[in-house]
Structure formats: C-alpha cells, structure tokens
Amino acid sequence: MGLGSTGLINIFLSLIFISISWWAIQCFRLDLFVKDYKSAQVKALQILLSIALGHGVARFFMDYLGWSMMLKQLFMS
C-alpha cells in the first residue's frame, strides 16, 4: 500500500470516527456539569472532546491496520 493511499485511509478513518464521537457525545447530559449549556464554550468543548476521542479511536484502527499489514512479513522468506 502506498503512502498516498495510506494517508487517504487515515484521513477518512479520522473523519468517520470524529463524526461518530460527535454523535455519541450528544447523548451526554452536559447541562449537569456546565453553567450555560447553550453557550459557545460548551459547543467548543463538545467539538474538542469529539476530536480527541475520534482521533484516539482512529489511531487505534490505523495502528491495527498497520500491524495486520506487517503480519504478511512472517510468511515471507
């Protein structure tokens, strides 16, 4: 797999998992923990949390994909 296609897959996975994280964070009742739930600061916090969580999950899948690609080296002489 070339560097270009690997980069494209990494970008795609990151965007997908950030979107899924944003969707999942919407079910949390943040109004219990913040003063003004409708403020821009809370939305910024939600965005930053979804980026951090989505990036972590995407990084796991990217690492897993890389490791599974390395497994074929076990069977090559």
mmCIF file of the N, C-alpha and C atoms, coordinates in Angstrom:
data_MODEL
# 
_entry.id   MODEL 
# 
loop_
_atom_site.group_PDB 
_atom_site.id 
_atom_site.type_symbol 
_atom_site.label_atom_id 
_atom_site.label_alt_id 
_atom_site.label_comp_id 
_atom_site.label_asym_id 
_atom_site.label_entity_id 
_atom_site.label_seq_id 
_atom_site.pdbx_PDB_ins_code 
_atom_site.Cartn_x 
_atom_site.Cartn_y 
_atom_site.Cartn_z 
_atom_site.occupancy 
_atom_site.B_iso_or_equiv 
_atom_site.pdbx_formal_charge 
_atom_site.auth_seq_id 
_atom_site.auth_comp_id 
_atom_site.auth_asym_id 
_atom_site.auth_atom_id 
_atom_site.pdbx_PDB_model_num 
ATOM 1   N N  . MET A 1 1  ? 0.855   -1.171  0.000  1.00 0.00 ? 1  MET A N  1 
ATOM 2   C CA . MET A 1 1  ? 0.000   0.000   0.000  1.00 0.00 ? 1  MET A CA 1 
ATOM 3   C C  . MET A 1 1  ? 0.901   1.233   0.000  1.00 0.00 ? 1  MET A C  1 
ATOM 4   N N  . GLY A 1 2  ? 0.654   2.167   -0.877 1.00 0.00 ? 2  GLY A N  1 
ATOM 5   C CA . GLY A 1 2  ? 1.476   3.362   -0.999 1.00 0.00 ? 2  GLY A CA 1 
ATOM 6   C C  . GLY A 1 2  ? 1.177   4.390   0.078  1.00 0.00 ? 2  GLY A C  1 
ATOM 7   N N  . LEU A 1 3  ? 2.072   5.366   0.176  1.00 0.00 ? 3  LEU A N  1 
ATOM 8   C CA . LEU A 1 3  ? 1.903   6.414   1.178  1.00 0.00 ? 3  LEU A CA 1 
ATOM 9   C C  . LEU A 1 3  ? 0.665   7.261   0.917  1.00 0.00 ? 3  LEU A C  1 
ATOM 10  N N  . GLY A 1 4  ? 0.370   7.522   -0.338 1.00 0.00 ? 4  GLY A N  1 
ATOM 11  C CA . GLY A 1 4  ? -0.809  8.317   -0.667 1.00 0.00 ? 4  GLY A CA 1 
ATOM 12  C C  . GLY A 1 4  ? -2.101  7.649   -0.246 1.00 0.00 ? 4  GLY A C  1 
ATOM 13  N N  . SER A 1 5  ? -2.219  6.361   -0.545 1.00 0.00 ? 5  SER A N  1 
ATOM 14  C CA . SER A 1 5  ? -3.444  5.650   -0.167 1.00 0.00 ? 5  SER A CA 1 
ATOM 15  C C  . SER A 1 5  ? -3.535  5.477   1.342  1.00 0.00 ? 5  SER A C  1 
ATOM 16  N N  . THR A 1 6  ? -2.393  5.286   2.011  1.00 0.00 ? 6  THR A N  1 
ATOM 17  C CA . THR A 1 6  ? -2.396  5.186   3.468  1.00 0.00 ? 6  THR A CA 1 
ATOM 18  C C  . THR A 1 6  ? -2.843  6.508   4.092  1.00 0.00 ? 6  THR A C  1 
ATOM 19  N N  . GLY A 1 7  ? -2.348  7.609   3.559  1.00 0.00 ? 7  GLY A N  1 
ATOM 20  C CA . GLY A 1 7  ? -2.767  8.918   4.048  1.00 0.00 ? 7  GLY A CA 1 
ATOM 21  C C  . GLY A 1 7  ? -4.253  9.157   3.847  1.00 0.00 ? 7  GLY A C  1 
ATOM 22  N N  . LEU A 1 8  ? -4.764  8.763   2.691  1.00 0.00 ? 8  LEU A N  1 
ATOM 23  C CA . LEU A 1 8  ? -6.186  8.922   2.407  1.00 0.00 ? 8  LEU A CA 1 
ATOM 24  C C  . LEU A 1 8  ? -7.035  8.085   3.354  1.00 0.00 ? 8  LEU A C  1 
ATOM 25  N N  . ILE A 1 9  ? -6.616  6.859   3.608  1.00 0.00 ? 9  ILE A N  1 
ATOM 26  C CA . ILE A 1 9  ? -7.338  5.992   4.549  1.00 0.00 ? 9  ILE A CA 1 
ATOM 27  C C  . ILE A 1 9  ? -7.307  6.592   5.945  1.00 0.00 ? 9  ILE A C  1 
ATOM 28  N N  . ASN A 1 10 ? -6.158  7.122   6.372  1.00 0.00 ? 10 ASN A N  1 
ATOM 29  C CA . ASN A 1 10 ? -6.043  7.725   7.698  1.00 0.00 ? 10 ASN A CA 1 
ATOM 30  C C  . ASN A 1 10 ? -6.965  8.935   7.841  1.00 0.00 ? 10 ASN A C  1 
ATOM 31  N N  . ILE A 1 11 ? -7.018  9.786   6.820  1.00 0.00 ? 11 ILE A N  1 
ATOM 32  C CA . ILE A 1 11 ? -7.909  10.950  6.860  1.00 0.00 ? 11 ILE A CA 1 
ATOM 33  C C  . ILE A 1 11 ? -9.363  10.491  6.922  1.00 0.00 ? 11 ILE A C  1 
ATOM 34  N N  . PHE A 1 12 ? -9.710  9.529   6.100  1.00 0.00 ? 12 PHE A N  1 
ATOM 35  C CA . PHE A 1 12 ? -11.077 9.020   6.051  1.00 0.00 ? 12 PHE A CA 1 
ATOM 36  C C  . PHE A 1 12 ? -11.487 8.421   7.398  1.00 0.00 ? 12 PHE A C  1 
ATOM 37  N N  . LEU A 1 13 ? -10.621 7.588   7.985  1.00 0.00 ? 13 LEU A N  1 
ATOM 38  C CA . LEU A 1 13 ? -10.926 6.990   9.289  1.00 0.00 ? 13 LEU A CA 1 
ATOM 39  C C  . LEU A 1 13 ? -11.058 8.058   10.370 1.00 0.00 ? 13 LEU A C  1 
ATOM 40  N N  . SER A 1 14 ? -10.176 9.041   10.357 1.00 0.00 ? 14 SER A N  1 
ATOM 41  C CA . SER A 1 14 ? -10.243 10.107  11.360 1.00 0.00 ? 14 SER A CA 1 
ATOM 42  C C  . SER A 1 14 ? -11.562 10.861  11.265 1.00 0.00 ? 14 SER A C  1 
ATOM 43  N N  . LEU A 1 15 ? -11.967 11.226  10.077 1.00 0.00 ? 15 LEU A N  1 
ATOM 44  C CA . LEU A 1 15 ? -13.222 11.961  9.911  1.00 0.00 ? 15 LEU A CA 1 
ATOM 45  C C  . LEU A 1 15 ? -14.432 11.123  10.313 1.00 0.00 ? 15 LEU A C  1 
ATOM 46  N N  . ILE A 1 16 ? -14.406 9.855   9.968  1.00 0.00 ? 16 ILE A N  1 
ATOM 47  C CA . ILE A 1 16 ? -15.517 8.976   10.345 1.00 0.00 ? 16 ILE A CA 1 
ATOM 48  C C  . ILE A 1 16 ? -15.622 8.859   11.863 1.00 0.00 ? 16 ILE A C  1 
ATOM 49  N N  . PHE A 1 17 ? -14.502 8.601   12.532 1.00 0.00 ? 17 PHE A N  1 
ATOM 50  C CA . PHE A 1 17 ? -14.563 8.398   13.974 1.00 0.00 ? 17 PHE A CA 1 
ATOM 51  C C  . PHE A 1 17 ? -14.793 9.691   14.739 1.00 0.00 ? 17 PHE A C  1 
ATOM 52  N N  . ILE A 1 18 ? -14.369 10.827  14.211 1.00 0.00 ? 18 ILE A N  1 
ATOM 53  C CA . ILE A 1 18 ? -14.707 12.113  14.835 1.00 0.00 ? 18 ILE A CA 1 
ATOM 54  C C  . ILE A 1 18 ? -16.207 12.349  14.712 1.00 0.00 ? 18 ILE A C  1 
ATOM 55  N N  . SER A 1 19 ? -16.787 12.013  13.574 1.00 0.00 ? 19 SER A N  1 
ATOM 56  C CA . SER A 1 19 ? -18.236 12.154  13.394 1.00 0.00 ? 19 SER A CA 1 
ATOM 57  C C  . SER A 1 19 ? -19.003 11.232  14.328 1.00 0.00 ? 19 SER A C  1 
ATOM 58  N N  . ILE A 1 20 ? -18.552 10.011  14.448 1.00 0.00 ? 20 ILE A N  1 
ATOM 59  C CA . ILE A 1 20 ? -19.209 9.063   15.364 1.00 0.00 ? 20 ILE A CA 1 
ATOM 60  C C  . ILE A 1 20 ? -19.073 9.539   16.804 1.00 0.00 ? 20 ILE A C  1 
ATOM 61  N N  . SER A 1 21 ? -17.916 10.076  17.162 1.00 0.00 ? 21 SER A N  1 
ATOM 62  C CA . SER A 1 21 ? -17.720 10.596  18.514 1.00 0.00 ? 21 SER A CA 1 
ATOM 63  C C  . SER A 1 21 ? -18.642 11.773  18.787 1.00 0.00 ? 21 SER A C  1 
ATOM 64  N N  . TRP A 1 22 ? -18.782 12.673  17.799 1.00 0.00 ? 22 TRP A N  1 
ATOM 65  C CA . TRP A 1 22 ? -19.693 13.811  17.952 1.00 0.00 ? 22 TRP A CA 1 
ATOM 66  C C  . TRP A 1 22 ? -21.120 13.317  18.190 1.00 0.00 ? 22 TRP A C  1 
ATOM 67  N N  . TRP A 1 23 ? -21.534 12.326  17.405 1.00 0.00 ? 23 TRP A N  1 
ATOM 68  C CA . TRP A 1 23 ? -22.868 11.753  17.549 1.00 0.00 ? 23 TRP A CA 1 
ATOM 69  C C  . TRP A 1 23 ? -23.043 11.121  18.930 1.00 0.00 ? 23 TRP A C  1 
ATOM 70  N N  . ALA A 1 24 ? -22.031 10.401  19.409 1.00 0.00 ? 24 ALA A N  1 
ATOM 71  C CA . ALA A 1 24 ? -22.118 9.725   20.707 1.00 0.00 ? 24 ALA A CA 1 
ATOM 72  C C  . ALA A 1 24 ? -22.111 10.725  21.861 1.00 0.00 ? 24 ALA A C  1 
ATOM 73  N N  . ILE A 1 25 ? -21.355 11.799  21.741 1.00 0.00 ? 25 ILE A N  1 
ATOM 74  C CA . ILE A 1 25 ? -21.270 12.796  22.815 1.00 0.00 ? 25 ILE A CA 1 
ATOM 75  C C  . ILE A 1 25 ? -22.601 13.530  22.976 1.00 0.00 ? 25 ILE A C  1 
ATOM 76  N N  . GLN A 1 26 ? -23.414 13.580  21.934 1.00 0.00 ? 26 GLN A N  1 
ATOM 77  C CA . GLN A 1 26 ? -24.694 14.280  22.012 1.00 0.00 ? 26 GLN A CA 1 
ATOM 78  C C  . GLN A 1 26 ? -25.645 13.658  23.023 1.00 0.00 ? 26 GLN A C  1 
ATOM 79  N N  . CYS A 1 27 ? -25.453 12.392  23.387 1.00 0.00 ? 27 CYS A N  1 
ATOM 80  C CA . CYS A 1 27 ? -26.358 11.747  24.338 1.00 0.00 ? 27 CYS A CA 1 
ATOM 81  C C  . CYS A 1 27 ? -26.003 12.076  25.794 1.00 0.00 ? 27 CYS A C  1 
ATOM 82  N N  . PHE A 1 28 ? -24.823 12.660  26.045 1.00 0.00 ? 28 PHE A N  1 
ATOM 83  C CA . PHE A 1 28 ? -24.447 13.031  27.409 1.00 0.00 ? 28 PHE A CA 1 
ATOM 84  C C  . PHE A 1 28 ? -25.206 14.276  27.845 1.00 0.00 ? 28 PHE A C  1 
ATOM 85  N N  . ARG A 1 29 ? -25.611 14.282  29.093 1.00 0.00 ? 29 ARG A N  1 
ATOM 86  C CA . ARG A 1 29 ? -26.304 15.449  29.650 1.00 0.00 ? 29 ARG A CA 1 
ATOM 87  C C  . ARG A 1 29 ? -25.261 16.382  30.245 1.00 0.00 ? 29 ARG A C  1 
ATOM 88  N N  . LEU A 1 30 ? -24.659 17.174  29.373 1.00 0.00 ? 30 LEU A N  1 
ATOM 89  C CA . LEU A 1 30 ? -23.633 18.110  29.821 1.00 0.00 ? 30 LEU A CA 1 
ATOM 90  C C  . LEU A 1 30 ? -24.213 19.253  30.638 1.00 0.00 ? 30 LEU A C  1 
ATOM 91  N N  . ASP A 1 31 ? -25.526 19.456  30.559 1.00 0.00 ? 31 ASP A N  1 
ATOM 92  C CA . ASP A 1 31 ? -26.140 20.526  31.334 1.00 0.00 ? 31 ASP A CA 1 
ATOM 93  C C  . ASP A 1 31 ? -25.991 20.305  32.839 1.00 0.00 ? 31 ASP A C  1 
ATOM 94  N N  . LEU A 1 32 ? -25.713 19.079  33.246 1.00 0.00 ? 32 LEU A N  1 
ATOM 95  C CA . LEU A 1 32 ? -25.483 18.785  34.664 1.00 0.00 ? 32 LEU A CA 1 
ATOM 96  C C  . LEU A 1 32 ? -24.115 19.252  35.131 1.00 0.00 ? 32 LEU A C  1 
ATOM 97  N N  . PHE A 1 33 ? -23.195 19.486  34.198 1.00 0.00 ? 33 PHE A N  1 
ATOM 98  C CA . PHE A 1 33 ? -21.813 19.800  34.556 1.00 0.00 ? 33 PHE A CA 1 
ATOM 99  C C  . PHE A 1 33 ? -21.381 21.222  34.193 1.00 0.00 ? 33 PHE A C  1 
ATOM 100 N N  . VAL A 1 34 ? -22.162 21.913  33.404 1.00 0.00 ? 34 VAL A N  1 
ATOM 101 C CA . VAL A 1 34 ? -21.774 23.259  32.960 1.00 0.00 ? 34 VAL A CA 1 
ATOM 102 C C  . VAL A 1 34 ? -22.850 24.268  33.374 1.00 0.00 ? 34 VAL A C  1 
ATOM 103 N N  . LYS A 1 35 ? -22.452 25.536  33.432 1.00 0.00 ? 35 LYS A N  1 
ATOM 104 C CA . LYS A 1 35 ? -23.378 26.589  33.859 1.00 0.00 ? 35 LYS A CA 1 
ATOM 105 C C  . LYS A 1 35 ? -24.392 26.937  32.776 1.00 0.00 ? 35 LYS A C  1 
ATOM 106 N N  . ASP A 1 36 ? -23.901 27.230  31.581 1.00 0.00 ? 36 ASP A N  1 
ATOM 107 C CA . ASP A 1 36 ? -24.769 27.655  30.484 1.00 0.00 ? 36 ASP A CA 1 
ATOM 108 C C  . ASP A 1 36 ? -24.622 26.672  29.334 1.00 0.00 ? 36 ASP A C  1 
ATOM 109 N N  . TYR A 1 37 ? -25.566 25.764  29.234 1.00 0.00 ? 37 TYR A N  1 
ATOM 110 C CA . TYR A 1 37 ? -25.475 24.681  28.257 1.00 0.00 ? 37 TYR A CA 1 
ATOM 111 C C  . TYR A 1 37 ? -25.524 25.178  26.809 1.00 0.00 ? 37 TYR A C  1 
ATOM 112 N N  . LYS A 1 38 ? -26.128 26.309  26.563 1.00 0.00 ? 38 LYS A N  1 
ATOM 113 C CA . LYS A 1 38 ? -26.285 26.813  25.195 1.00 0.00 ? 38 LYS A CA 1 
ATOM 114 C C  . LYS A 1 38 ? -25.125 27.700  24.749 1.00 0.00 ? 38 LYS A C  1 
ATOM 115 N N  . SER A 1 39 ? -24.106 27.845  25.564 1.00 0.00 ? 39 SER A N  1 
ATOM 116 C CA . SER A 1 39 ? -23.021 28.771  25.229 1.00 0.00 ? 39 SER A CA 1 
ATOM 117 C C  . SER A 1 39 ? -22.095 28.191  24.154 1.00 0.00 ? 39 SER A C  1 
ATOM 118 N N  . ALA A 1 40 ? -21.359 29.076  23.538 1.00 0.00 ? 40 ALA A N  1 
ATOM 119 C CA . ALA A 1 40 ? -20.391 28.669  22.513 1.00 0.00 ? 40 ALA A CA 1 
ATOM 120 C C  . ALA A 1 40 ? -19.251 27.876  23.134 1.00 0.00 ? 40 ALA A C  1 
ATOM 121 N N  . GLN A 1 41 ? -18.946 28.147  24.390 1.00 0.00 ? 41 GLN A N  1 
ATOM 122 C CA . GLN A 1 41 ? -17.868 27.416  25.061 1.00 0.00 ? 41 GLN A CA 1 
ATOM 123 C C  . GLN A 1 41 ? -18.212 25.939  25.205 1.00 0.00 ? 41 GLN A C  1 
ATOM 124 N N  . VAL A 1 42 ? -19.461 25.633  25.486 1.00 0.00 ? 42 VAL A N  1 
ATOM 125 C CA . VAL A 1 42 ? -19.881 24.235  25.618 1.00 0.00 ? 42 VAL A CA 1 
ATOM 126 C C  . VAL A 1 42 ? -19.806 23.534  24.267 1.00 0.00 ? 42 VAL A C  1 
ATOM 127 N N  . LYS A 1 43 ? -20.218 24.220  23.212 1.00 0.00 ? 43 LYS A N  1 
ATOM 128 C CA . LYS A 1 43 ? -20.105 23.633  21.863 1.00 0.00 ? 43 LYS A CA 1 
ATOM 129 C C  . LYS A 1 43 ? -18.646 23.402  21.499 1.00 0.00 ? 43 LYS A C  1 
ATOM 130 N N  . ALA A 1 44 ? -17.774 24.352  21.852 1.00 0.00 ? 44 ALA A N  1 
ATOM 131 C CA . ALA A 1 44 ? -16.345 24.176  21.590 1.00 0.00 ? 44 ALA A CA 1 
ATOM 132 C C  . ALA A 1 44 ? -15.806 22.986  22.380 1.00 0.00 ? 44 ALA A C  1 
ATOM 133 N N  . LEU A 1 45 ? -16.254 22.829  23.613 1.00 0.00 ? 45 LEU A N  1 
ATOM 134 C CA . LEU A 1 45 ? -15.840 21.675  24.424 1.00 0.00 ? 45 LEU A CA 1 
ATOM 135 C C  . LEU A 1 45 ? -16.299 20.373  23.788 1.00 0.00 ? 45 LEU A C  1 
ATOM 136 N N  . GLN A 1 46 ? -17.531 20.340  23.293 1.00 0.00 ? 46 GLN A N  1 
ATOM 137 C CA . GLN A 1 46 ? -18.037 19.140  22.625 1.00 0.00 ? 46 GLN A CA 1 
ATOM 138 C C  . GLN A 1 46 ? -17.224 18.820  21.369 1.00 0.00 ? 46 GLN A C  1 
ATOM 139 N N  . ILE A 1 47 ? -16.881 19.838  20.622 1.00 0.00 ? 47 ILE A N  1 
ATOM 140 C CA . ILE A 1 47 ? -16.080 19.629  19.410 1.00 0.00 ? 47 ILE A CA 1 
ATOM 141 C C  . ILE A 1 47 ? -14.699 19.096  19.770 1.00 0.00 ? 47 ILE A C  1 
ATOM 142 N N  . LEU A 1 48 ? -14.069 19.706  20.772 1.00 0.00 ? 48 LEU A N  1 
ATOM 143 C CA . LEU A 1 48 ? -12.729 19.253  21.177 1.00 0.00 ? 48 LEU A CA 1 
ATOM 144 C C  . LEU A 1 48 ? -12.762 17.838  21.743 1.00 0.00 ? 48 LEU A C  1 
ATOM 145 N N  . LEU A 1 49 ? -13.786 17.526  22.520 1.00 0.00 ? 49 LEU A N  1 
ATOM 146 C CA . LEU A 1 49 ? -13.920 16.160  23.045 1.00 0.00 ? 49 LEU A CA 1 
ATOM 147 C C  . LEU A 1 49 ? -14.123 15.150  21.922 1.00 0.00 ? 49 LEU A C  1 
ATOM 148 N N  . SER A 1 50 ? -14.939 15.508  20.944 1.00 0.00 ? 50 SER A N  1 
ATOM 149 C CA . SER A 1 50 ? -15.177 14.570  19.841 1.00 0.00 ? 50 SER A CA 1 
ATOM 150 C C  . SER A 1 50 ? -13.925 14.394  18.986 1.00 0.00 ? 50 SER A C  1 
ATOM 151 N N  . ILE A 1 51 ? -13.140 15.456  18.809 1.00 0.00 ? 51 ILE A N  1 
ATOM 152 C CA . ILE A 1 51 ? -11.887 15.332  18.060 1.00 0.00 ? 51 ILE A CA 1 
ATOM 153 C C  . ILE A 1 51 ? -10.908 14.447  18.809 1.00 0.00 ? 51 ILE A C  1 
ATOM 154 N N  . ALA A 1 52 ? -10.770 14.676  20.118 1.00 0.00 ? 52 ALA A N  1 
ATOM 155 C CA . ALA A 1 52 ? -9.832  13.879  20.918 1.00 0.00 ? 52 ALA A CA 1 
ATOM 156 C C  . ALA A 1 52 ? -10.241 12.409  20.946 1.00 0.00 ? 52 ALA A C  1 
ATOM 157 N N  . LEU A 1 53 ? -11.509 12.149  21.192 1.00 0.00 ? 53 LEU A N  1 
ATOM 158 C CA . LEU A 1 53 ? -11.986 10.769  21.247 1.00 0.00 ? 53 LEU A CA 1 
ATOM 159 C C  . LEU A 1 53 ? -11.922 10.107  19.874 1.00 0.00 ? 53 LEU A C  1 
ATOM 160 N N  . GLY A 1 54 ? -12.378 10.816  18.852 1.00 0.00 ? 54 GLY A N  1 
ATOM 161 C CA . GLY A 1 54 ? -12.358 10.263  17.494 1.00 0.00 ? 54 GLY A CA 1 
ATOM 162 C C  . GLY A 1 54 ? -10.953 9.986   17.004 1.00 0.00 ? 54 GLY A C  1 
ATOM 163 N N  . HIS A 1 55 ? -10.022 10.892  17.315 1.00 0.00 ? 55 HIS A N  1 
ATOM 164 C CA . HIS A 1 55 ? -8.635  10.681  16.908 1.00 0.00 ? 55 HIS A CA 1 
ATOM 165 C C  . HIS A 1 55 ? -8.033  9.467   17.612 1.00 0.00 ? 55 HIS A C  1 
ATOM 166 N N  . GLY A 1 56 ? -8.342  9.304   18.876 1.00 0.00 ? 56 GLY A N  1 
ATOM 167 C CA . GLY A 1 56 ? -7.831  8.138   19.606 1.00 0.00 ? 56 GLY A CA 1 
ATOM 168 C C  . GLY A 1 56 ? -8.333  6.824   19.040 1.00 0.00 ? 56 GLY A C  1 
ATOM 169 N N  . VAL A 1 57 ? -9.613  6.772   18.743 1.00 0.00 ? 57 VAL A N  1 
ATOM 170 C CA . VAL A 1 57 ? -10.186 5.549   18.162 1.00 0.00 ? 57 VAL A CA 1 
ATOM 171 C C  . VAL A 1 57 ? -9.640  5.318   16.754 1.00 0.00 ? 57 VAL A C  1 
ATOM 172 N N  . ALA A 1 58 ? -9.541  6.378   15.968 1.00 0.00 ? 58 ALA A N  1 
ATOM 173 C CA . ALA A 1 58 ? -8.997  6.247   14.612 1.00 0.00 ? 58 ALA A CA 1 
ATOM 174 C C  . ALA A 1 58 ? -7.547  5.788   14.667 1.00 0.00 ? 58 ALA A C  1 
ATOM 175 N N  . ARG A 1 59 ? -6.769  6.323   15.599 1.00 0.00 ? 59 ARG A N  1 
ATOM 176 C CA . ARG A 1 59 ? -5.362  5.927   15.751 1.00 0.00 ? 59 ARG A CA 1 
ATOM 177 C C  . ARG A 1 59 ? -5.258  4.438   16.068 1.00 0.00 ? 59 ARG A C  1 
ATOM 178 N N  . PHE A 1 60 ? -6.169  3.931   16.918 1.00 0.00 ? 60 PHE A N  1 
ATOM 179 C CA . PHE A 1 60 ? -6.190  2.505   17.229 1.00 0.00 ? 60 PHE A CA 1 
ATOM 180 C C  . PHE A 1 60 ? -6.413  1.681   15.959 1.00 0.00 ? 60 PHE A C  1 
ATOM 181 N N  . PHE A 1 61 ? -7.408  2.067   15.160 1.00 0.00 ? 61 PHE A N  1 
ATOM 182 C CA . PHE A 1 61 ? -7.696  1.313   13.947 1.00 0.00 ? 61 PHE A CA 1 
ATOM 183 C C  . PHE A 1 61 ? -6.586  1.443   12.914 1.00 0.00 ? 61 PHE A C  1 
ATOM 184 N N  . MET A 1 62 ? -5.954  2.608   12.836 1.00 0.00 ? 62 MET A N  1 
ATOM 185 C CA . MET A 1 62 ? -4.832  2.777   11.910 1.00 0.00 ? 62 MET A CA 1 
ATOM 186 C C  . MET A 1 62 ? -3.650  1.902   12.334 1.00 0.00 ? 62 MET A C  1 
ATOM 187 N N  . ASP A 1 63 ? -3.369  1.872   13.631 1.00 0.00 ? 63 ASP A N  1 
ATOM 188 C CA . ASP A 1 63 ? -2.296  1.010   14.131 1.00 0.00 ? 63 ASP A CA 1 
ATOM 189 C C  . ASP A 1 63 ? -2.615  -0.456  13.861 1.00 0.00 ? 63 ASP A C  1 
ATOM 190 N N  . TYR A 1 64 ? -3.864  -0.835  14.127 1.00 0.00 ? 64 TYR A N  1 
ATOM 191 C CA . TYR A 1 64 ? -4.277  -2.219  13.906 1.00 0.00 ? 64 TYR A CA 1 
ATOM 192 C C  . TYR A 1 64 ? -4.136  -2.606  12.441 1.00 0.00 ? 64 TYR A C  1 
ATOM 193 N N  . LEU A 1 65 ? -4.523  -1.702  11.553 1.00 0.00 ? 65 LEU A N  1 
ATOM 194 C CA . LEU A 1 65 ? -4.378  -1.954  10.116 1.00 0.00 ? 65 LEU A CA 1 
ATOM 195 C C  . LEU A 1 65 ? -2.907  -2.104  9.746  1.00 0.00 ? 65 LEU A C  1 
ATOM 196 N N  . GLY A 1 66 ? -2.059  -1.235  10.285 1.00 0.00 ? 66 GLY A N  1 
ATOM 197 C CA . GLY A 1 66 ? -0.623  -1.322  10.012 1.00 0.00 ? 66 GLY A CA 1 
ATOM 198 C C  . GLY A 1 66 ? -0.017  -2.616  10.528 1.00 0.00 ? 66 GLY A C  1 
ATOM 199 N N  . TRP A 1 67 ? -0.416  -3.008  11.728 1.00 0.00 ? 67 TRP A N  1 
ATOM 200 C CA . TRP A 1 67 ? 0.113   -4.244  12.297 1.00 0.00 ? 67 TRP A CA 1 
ATOM 201 C C  . TRP A 1 67 ? -0.342  -5.459  11.490 1.00 0.00 ? 67 TRP A C  1 
ATOM 202 N N  . SER A 1 68 ? -1.598  -5.446  11.056 1.00 0.00 ? 68 SER A N  1 
ATOM 203 C CA . SER A 1 68 ? -2.070  -6.591  10.279 1.00 0.00 ? 68 SER A CA 1 
ATOM 204 C C  . SER A 1 68 ? -1.379  -6.655  8.913  1.00 0.00 ? 68 SER A C  1 
ATOM 205 N N  . MET A 1 69 ? -0.994  -5.487  8.364  1.00 0.00 ? 69 MET A N  1 
ATOM 206 C CA . MET A 1 69 ? -0.245  -5.483  7.115  1.00 0.00 ? 69 MET A CA 1 
ATOM 207 C C  . MET A 1 69 ? 1.168   -6.042  7.328  1.00 0.00 ? 69 MET A C  1 
ATOM 208 N N  . MET A 1 70 ? 1.724   -5.859  8.519  1.00 0.00 ? 70 MET A N  1 
ATOM 209 C CA . MET A 1 70 ? 3.052   -6.377  8.820  1.00 0.00 ? 70 MET A CA 1 
ATOM 210 C C  . MET A 1 70 ? 3.070   -7.880  8.997  1.00 0.00 ? 70 MET A C  1 
ATOM 211 N N  . LEU A 1 71 ? 1.897   -8.477  9.283  1.00 0.00 ? 71 LEU A N  1 
ATOM 212 C CA . LEU A 1 71 ? 1.849   -9.921  9.525  1.00 0.00 ? 71 LEU A CA 1 
ATOM 213 C C  . LEU A 1 71 ? 2.275   -10.738 8.316  1.00 0.00 ? 71 LEU A C  1 
ATOM 214 N N  . LYS A 1 72 ? 2.074   -10.198 7.123  1.00 0.00 ? 72 LYS A N  1 
ATOM 215 C CA . LYS A 1 72 ? 2.481   -10.957 5.940  1.00 0.00 ? 72 LYS A CA 1 
ATOM 216 C C  . LYS A 1 72 ? 3.999   -11.120 5.880  1.00 0.00 ? 72 LYS A C  1 
ATOM 217 N N  . GLN A 1 73 ? 4.734   -10.290 6.617  1.00 0.00 ? 73 GLN A N  1 
ATOM 218 C CA . GLN A 1 73 ? 6.199   -10.440 6.676  1.00 0.00 ? 73 GLN A CA 1 
ATOM 219 C C  . GLN A 1 73 ? 6.607   -11.728 7.399  1.00 0.00 ? 73 GLN A C  1 
ATOM 220 N N  . LEU A 1 74 ? 5.721   -12.240 8.245  1.00 0.00 ? 74 LEU A N  1 
ATOM 221 C CA . LEU A 1 74 ? 6.003   -13.501 8.942  1.00 0.00 ? 74 LEU A CA 1 
ATOM 222 C C  . LEU A 1 74 ? 6.121   -14.685 7.977  1.00 0.00 ? 74 LEU A C  1 
ATOM 223 N N  . PHE A 1 75 ? 5.372   -14.620 6.906  1.00 0.00 ? 75 PHE A N  1 
ATOM 224 C CA . PHE A 1 75 ? 5.278   -15.746 5.995  1.00 0.00 ? 75 PHE A CA 1 
ATOM 225 C C  . PHE A 1 75 ? 6.136   -15.590 4.745  1.00 0.00 ? 75 PHE A C  1 
ATOM 226 N N  . MET A 1 76 ? 6.876   -14.499 4.650  1.00 0.00 ? 76 MET A N  1 
ATOM 227 C CA . MET A 1 76 ? 7.770   -14.294 3.511  1.00 0.00 ? 76 MET A CA 1 
ATOM 228 C C  . MET A 1 76 ? 9.172   -14.735 3.901  1.00 0.00 ? 76 MET A C  1 
ATOM 229 N N  . SER A 1 77 ? 9.878   -15.310 2.969  1.00 0.00 ? 77 SER A N  1 
ATOM 230 C CA . SER A 1 77 ? 11.248  -15.727 3.263  1.00 0.00 ? 77 SER A CA 1 
ATOM 231 C C  . SER A 1 77 ? 12.244  -14.742 2.745  1.00 0.00 ? 77 SER A C  1 
# 
